[in-house]
Amino acid sequence: MPPPHVPEIRLHLADEAYELWHRTEDELQSLGLPLPFWAFAWAGGQALARYVLDHPERVAGKRVLSFAAGSGLEAIAAAIAGAAHVTATDIDPFALVAMGLNAEANGVSFAASAADVLDDPPAGYDVLLLGDVFYEAPMAERVLAWGLREAEAGRDVLIGDPGRSYLPKSRLVKVAEYMVPTTRALEDAEVKRTSVWRLA
């Protein structure tokens, strides 16, 4: 199905969001498996993908890294927008499978990696895409420190975020704002005001 804010992209998504999330939460955690973040098109990722498609010059001909890519939405948008090379990373092995299926469904290809790039940052890319990653403090701190290093090294760091608690607004420059349809099963509103930021 197409995410509501990026209808030109099709993804394998959970259509029974509430039941899937709550049925799997206890069971997966008891097995030591991650929750299925990859099964949903989160507002920050949709906004970032929309921005990339509407402003292809930000990625066209460039090497793009999509971090915590989940379904691969932002990576797919970058590939469609003409990125020279796209790598999508996620530490969840199920997300890697979802990315492959979703890339195929959209007729694009990109590299998928399970590497924890926060511990071992890769080299050789120009644009870093961070879609909806500031939802918990420990991760937000690590991502911000890494993002700042990458921005200082001359990389373009773009963030899609619907106002998560740990978004470091003092370091950001807003480049776009969207009203993104969401599901009340996962969010506190049916439409989330969601911004795309550049890390200064």
Buried (B, 14 or more C-beta within 10 A) or exposed (E): EEBBBBEEBBBBBBEEBEEBBEEBEEEBEEEEEBEBBBBBBBBBBBBBBBBBBEBBEBBBEBBBBBBBBBBBBBBBBBBBBEBBBBBBBBBBEBBBEBBBEBBEBBEBEBEBBEEEBBEEBEEEBBBBBBBBBBBEEEBBEBBBEBBBEBBEEEBBBBBBBBBBEBBBEEBBEEBBEBEBBBBEBBBEEEBBEBBBBBBE
